[in-house]
Amino acid sequence: MLLGAALAFIFILWLGIKVLRSPEGSQALIGMVATQVMFGRAVGLAFGYSMGLTHSMVIPVCIIIETILVLIFYPLFVFSWRHLLVIKQLKNMFERIRKTAEAHKDIVIKYGIAGLFLFVWFPLWMTGPLVGCVIGFMIGLQTWLNMLVVLAGTYVAILGWAVFLQRFYGFISSYSSYAIIVPLTLLLIIIIIGHLLHRTLHEDKKPVRDITSNNAR
C-alpha cells in the first residue's frame, strides 16, 4: 500500500508539473486519467487516442494508473476483509467486487495461475485487475505472486487494447475526423448497460435469497 501511495504521489506531482507547464496541452491527459479511473482501461485508452495522444504517452500513463489502483485497492480490501480497517464509503464497492470474485473463483481455481492471468487479461464485463486480485487472495496466492500475475495480465491487456485502438483509429480517421468519437461512445454505452444489467440481476437475486431463508426458518 505504501508503494502504491508513493507511486500515486509521484504521478500526481508529474501531472501537476505538466499542467503548470502546458495547461491547454494537459487537458487531454487529465481527461484520459479521469476517464480511466471512472470507466476502466479500455475507455481510458480510447479517450487518449481520440484526443490525439500517442503510444508513448497513452500506454505508460494507463499502466501507471492501473498499477496504482491495484497496489492501493488490494491492501484496503484485505484490511476490510480481516476487519482491520473498514471504510464505510468503500464497503459497498468491496462487497460487490467480493461477490463477483466468488462467482468466478471456481473457473480460476480450475486453471490455476494461468486462469487468473487470463481472467485479468480477457476483455469481458466485470473482469480485470481489481476483481482478479481479490480472486487471487481468495484462492490463497501469496501477495507477491498475486500482484505479479494480476499486473502482468493487466499490462498485456493494455498493450493489446493499445495496438487495436491505435490501428482502428488510424483506419476510421481516414474517413472523417469525427469518426474517432464513435468507438469511445460505444464503449461508454456498453459499460453503462453492463453496469445496469449487473446491478439489476444482483437486485433480482437478493429477494429470492431472502424468501428462501425465510421459508427455511
Secondary structure, DSSP 4 states (H G I P E B T S, - for coil): -HHHHHHHHHHHHHHHHHHHH-TTTTHHHHHHHHHHHHH-HHHHHHHHHHTT--HHHHHHHHHHHHHHHHHHHHHHHHHHHTTS---HHHHHHHHHHHHHHHHHHHHHHHHHHHHHHHHHHS--TT-SHHHHHHHHHHTT--HHHHHHHHHHHHHHHHHHHHHHHHHHHHHHTTT-TTTTHHHHHHHHHHHHHHHHHHHHHHHHHHHHHHHHHHHH-
